[in-house]
Each structure stands twice: as structure tokens, then as C-alpha cells.
Amino acid sequence: MSWIKTLDRKAADGRLSAIYDRVAGKTGQIDNILAAHALRPHTLEGHMALYKAVLHHYGNSLDKAYLEAIGTWVSKLNRCTYCVEHHFEGLRRLVADEERAAQIRDAIDSGIPERAFSGRELAGLRYAEILTRAPDTLSRQHVIALREAGFDDGEILEINQVTAYFAYANRTVLGLGVSHDGETLGLSPGSSDDPDNWSHD
């Protein structure tokens, strides 16, 4: 599950138990990345608030499937298999087209996003790649290029924040040895109309 001590729902009490009740949803599953926060429940609250805001908030304008594609792409660049598998499954469910999902997976696995993306979507993925691999090389011109590709500044912020969130999530997983053991992949928060709703589908 992870290299540090975690607590399951039966062992959780107080604040942690209340948070687990919010994130478990219908299946009762607590994803291992979330259980890794068990010894410091306040960090789990922070993680979930950020996750919900950048990927599943009604205030975002970019398509959820595209945001998940960015997250899966960034996770692949960071060699975080855990997040690749979880978020690709979420992406596959959102796309609801197995042929298209397979095309996206091939593009991500091969490191050639052009196999599945073009135009502004490709530009956003390329920006995410630079932000992941060489953030110090970014300049104002990269943002101008995103505008020219068709993104407005709010959408550019969304791409930036999803990329930055996955840097955090990937390092949480890789730094603590979080595994998929015992999990169902691809669950995602439910109602995006409520930013405080952390439950899973």
C-alpha cells in the first residue's frame, strides 16, 4: 500500500474517520494515495481540496476529459504508474469511446501526443511537458503561444494548475511507495457542482 503506516476505515477515528466518510463514496474504497495521508489528516483535506478544484470544479471551462489527459500525460512524464493507471481509467470513462481512449493511451505511452491530439489541445500538452520537465525554461512567449493556439488566460491557468497538481500527486506517490494493491481504478469525485463534495462515483 505504501512505505509508511496507513490507517484503513476501521482503524480511523475522529477527524480522519470524518474525512474518510467524505471521500469513500458508494464503494467504500479509500484510494491508497489518500490513505497515505492518514497520519496527518489535515494534509488529506488539503490534497482533496486541491484535486477537486483543479480537476472537478464547475468553475473550470476546459473539458474534464482533456484535463484528465493532461494529468495522465504529466504522470507518464514523471514515471508515476499509479497516477497513469488511475487517471487513464477516469479518462477512458469520460471519453466513452474505446477506440478514442486506445488512441490517447498509445499517444501517452509512446510519448508522441500528436498521435491523438492536434491544435490547441496539443499545444496545451506541450506546455505541460515543458512545465514538468524544464519549468525554468518557460517564458512569457510560451503563454502567448497558448493564447495564439486558442486558449484564454483562464484556460491557461487551468492547464497550469492541473500540471502543477500532478507534480504534487506524483511525488506523493513515488516518494511514499504508494501502490494499487486492493484498489478499483478510475474512480473520480462525484458532483462537480459542489466543490466540497469529495465523494466518489
Contacts in CASP RR format, 6 or more apart in sequence:
PFRMAT RR
TARGET T0000
AUTHOR 0000-0000-0000
METHOD contacts of the structure
MODEL  1
MSWIKTLDRKAADGRLSAIYDRVAGKTGQIDNILAAHALRPHTLEGHMAL
YKAVLHHYGNSLDKAYLEAIGTWVSKLNRCTYCVEHHFEGLRRLVADEER
AAQIRDAIDSGIPERAFSGRELAGLRYAEILTRAPDTLSRQHVIALREAG
FDDGEILEINQVTAYFAYANRTVLGLGVSHDGETLGLSPGSSDDPDNWSH
D
1 32 0 8 1.000
1 35 0 8 1.000
1 36 0 8 1.000
1 178 0 8 1.000
1 179 0 8 1.000
1 181 0 8 1.000
2 32 0 8 1.000
2 35 0 8 1.000
2 36 0 8 1.000
2 176 0 8 1.000
2 177 0 8 1.000
2 178 0 8 1.000
2 179 0 8 1.000
3 175 0 8 1.000
3 176 0 8 1.000
3 177 0 8 1.000
4 36 0 8 1.000
4 39 0 8 1.000
4 176 0 8 1.000
5 38 0 8 1.000
5 39 0 8 1.000
6 32 0 8 1.000
6 35 0 8 1.000
6 36 0 8 1.000
6 38 0 8 1.000
6 39 0 8 1.000
7 16 0 8 1.000
7 35 0 8 1.000
7 38 0 8 1.000
7 39 0 8 1.000
8 30 0 8 1.000
8 35 0 8 1.000
9 17 0 8 1.000
9 20 0 8 1.000
9 24 0 8 1.000
9 28 0 8 1.000
9 30 0 8 1.000
12 20 0 8 1.000
12 38 0 8 1.000
15 41 0 8 1.000
15 42 0 8 1.000
16 38 0 8 1.000
16 41 0 8 1.000
16 44 0 8 1.000
19 41 0 8 1.000
19 44 0 8 1.000
19 45 0 8 1.000
19 48 0 8 1.000
20 30 0 8 1.000
22 48 0 8 1.000
22 198 0 8 1.000
22 199 0 8 1.000
23 30 0 8 1.000
23 31 0 8 1.000
23 34 0 8 1.000
23 44 0 8 1.000
23 48 0 8 1.000
23 198 0 8 1.000
23 199 0 8 1.000
23 200 0 8 1.000
24 30 0 8 1.000
24 199 0 8 1.000
24 200 0 8 1.000
25 199 0 8 1.000
25 200 0 8 1.000
26 199 0 8 1.000
26 200 0 8 1.000
26 201 0 8 1.000
27 184 0 8 1.000
27 187 0 8 1.000
27 200 0 8 1.000
29 183 0 8 1.000
29 184 0 8 1.000
29 187 0 8 1.000
29 200 0 8 1.000
31 86 0 8 1.000
31 183 0 8 1.000
31 187 0 8 1.000
32 82 0 8 1.000
32 178 0 8 1.000
32 179 0 8 1.000
32 180 0 8 1.000
32 181 0 8 1.000
32 182 0 8 1.000
32 183 0 8 1.000
33 47 0 8 1.000
33 82 0 8 1.000
33 83 0 8 1.000
33 86 0 8 1.000
33 169 0 8 1.000
33 172 0 8 1.000
33 173 0 8 1.000
33 178 0 8 1.000
34 44 0 8 1.000
34 47 0 8 1.000
34 48 0 8 1.000
36 172 0 8 1.000
36 173 0 8 1.000
36 176 0 8 1.000
36 178 0 8 1.000
37 43 0 8 1.000
37 44 0 8 1.000
37 47 0 8 1.000
38 44 0 8 1.000
47 168 0 8 1.000
47 169 0 8 1.000
47 172 0 8 1.000
48 198 0 8 1.000
50 165 0 8 1.000
50 168 0 8 1.000
51 165 0 8 1.000
51 169 0 8 1.000
51 189 0 8 1.000
52 189 0 8 1.000
52 195 0 8 1.000
52 197 0 8 1.000
52 198 0 8 1.000
53 161 0 8 1.000
53 195 0 8 1.000
54 60 0 8 1.000
54 67 0 8 1.000
54 158 0 8 1.000
54 161 0 8 1.000
54 162 0 8 1.000
54 164 0 8 1.000
54 165 0 8 1.000
55 64 0 8 1.000
55 67 0 8 1.000
55 68 0 8 1.000
55 162 0 8 1.000
55 165 0 8 1.000
55 188 0 8 1.000
55 189 0 8 1.000
56 64 0 8 1.000
56 188 0 8 1.000
56 189 0 8 1.000
56 190 0 8 1.000
56 192 0 8 1.000
57 192 0 8 1.000
57 195 0 8 1.000
58 192 0 8 1.000
58 193 0 8 1.000
58 195 0 8 1.000
60 67 0 8 1.000
60 158 0 8 1.000
61 154 0 8 1.000
61 155 0 8 1.000
61 158 0 8 1.000
62 155 0 8 1.000
62 158 0 8 1.000
62 159 0 8 1.000
64 94 0 8 1.000
64 192 0 8 1.000
65 91 0 8 1.000
65 94 0 8 1.000
65 95 0 8 1.000
66 121 0 8 1.000
67 158 0 8 1.000
67 162 0 8 1.000
68 87 0 8 1.000
68 88 0 8 1.000
68 90 0 8 1.000
68 91 0 8 1.000
68 94 0 8 1.000
69 91 0 8 1.000
69 104 0 8 1.000
69 108 0 8 1.000
69 117 0 8 1.000
69 121 0 8 1.000
69 125 0 8 1.000
70 124 0 8 1.000
70 125 0 8 1.000
70 128 0 8 1.000
70 159 0 8 1.000
70 162 0 8 1.000
70 163 0 8 1.000
70 166 0 8 1.000
71 83 0 8 1.000
71 87 0 8 1.000
71 128 0 8 1.000
71 162 0 8 1.000
71 163 0 8 1.000
71 165 0 8 1.000
71 166 0 8 1.000
72 83 0 8 1.000
72 84 0 8 1.000
72 87 0 8 1.000
72 88 0 8 1.000
72 91 0 8 1.000
72 104 0 8 1.000
72 108 0 8 1.000
73 108 0 8 1.000
73 113 0 8 1.000
73 125 0 8 1.000
73 128 0 8 1.000
73 129 0 8 1.000
74 128 0 8 1.000
74 129 0 8 1.000
74 132 0 8 1.000
74 162 0 8 1.000
74 163 0 8 1.000
74 166 0 8 1.000
74 167 0 8 1.000
74 170 0 8 1.000
75 82 0 8 1.000
75 83 0 8 1.000
75 84 0 8 1.000
75 87 0 8 1.000
75 166 0 8 1.000
75 169 0 8 1.000
75 170 0 8 1.000
76 84 0 8 1.000
76 108 0 8 1.000
76 109 0 8 1.000
76 111 0 8 1.000
77 129 0 8 1.000
77 132 0 8 1.000
77 133 0 8 1.000
78 132 0 8 1.000
78 166 0 8 1.000
78 167 0 8 1.000
78 170 0 8 1.000
78 171 0 8 1.000
78 174 0 8 1.000
79 174 0 8 1.000
80 166 0 8 1.000
80 169 0 8 1.000
80 170 0 8 1.000
80 173 0 8 1.000
80 174 0 8 1.000
82 173 0 8 1.000
82 178 0 8 1.000
82 179 0 8 1.000
82 180 0 8 1.000
83 166 0 8 1.000
83 169 0 8 1.000
83 170 0 8 1.000
83 173 0 8 1.000
84 108 0 8 1.000
85 180 0 8 1.000
85 185 0 8 1.000
86 180 0 8 1.000
86 183 0 8 1.000
86 185 0 8 1.000
86 186 0 8 1.000
87 186 0 8 1.000
88 101 0 8 1.000
88 104 0 8 1.000
88 105 0 8 1.000
88 108 0 8 1.000
89 185 0 8 1.000
89 186 0 8 1.000
90 185 0 8 1.000
90 186 0 8 1.000
90 187 0 8 1.000
90 188 0 8 1.000
91 101 0 8 1.000
91 104 0 8 1.000
92 98 0 8 1.000
92 101 0 8 1.000
92 105 0 8 1.000
93 186 0 8 1.000
93 188 0 8 1.000
95 101 0 8 1.000
95 104 0 8 1.000
100 116 0 8 1.000
103 115 0 8 1.000
103 116 0 8 1.000
104 116 0 8 1.000
104 117 0 8 1.000
106 115 0 8 1.000
106 116 0 8 1.000
107 113 0 8 1.000
107 114 0 8 1.000
107 115 0 8 1.000
107 116 0 8 1.000
107 117 0 8 1.000
108 116 0 8 1.000
113 122 0 8 1.000
113 125 0 8 1.000
113 126 0 8 1.000
114 122 0 8 1.000
117 125 0 8 1.000
119 149 0 8 1.000
120 146 0 8 1.000
120 149 0 8 1.000
120 150 0 8 1.000
120 151 0 8 1.000
123 145 0 8 1.000
123 146 0 8 1.000
123 149 0 8 1.000
123 150 0 8 1.000
123 151 0 8 1.000
124 146 0 8 1.000
124 149 0 8 1.000
124 151 0 8 1.000
124 159 0 8 1.000
127 138 0 8 1.000
127 142 0 8 1.000
127 145 0 8 1.000
127 146 0 8 1.000
127 156 0 8 1.000
127 159 0 8 1.000
127 160 0 8 1.000
127 163 0 8 1.000
128 159 0 8 1.000
128 162 0 8 1.000
128 163 0 8 1.000
130 137 0 8 1.000
130 138 0 8 1.000
130 142 0 8 1.000
131 138 0 8 1.000
131 160 0 8 1.000
131 163 0 8 1.000
131 164 0 8 1.000
132 163 0 8 1.000
132 166 0 8 1.000
132 167 0 8 1.000
143 156 0 8 1.000
146 156 0 8 1.000
146 159 0 8 1.000
147 153 0 8 1.000
147 156 0 8 1.000
151 159 0 8 1.000
172 178 0 8 1.000
187 200 0 8 1.000
187 201 0 8 1.000
188 200 0 8 1.000
188 201 0 8 1.000
189 197 0 8 1.000
189 198 0 8 1.000
189 199 0 8 1.000
189 200 0 8 1.000
189 201 0 8 1.000
190 197 0 8 1.000
190 199 0 8 1.000
190 200 0 8 1.000
190 201 0 8 1.000
191 197 0 8 1.000
191 199 0 8 1.000
END
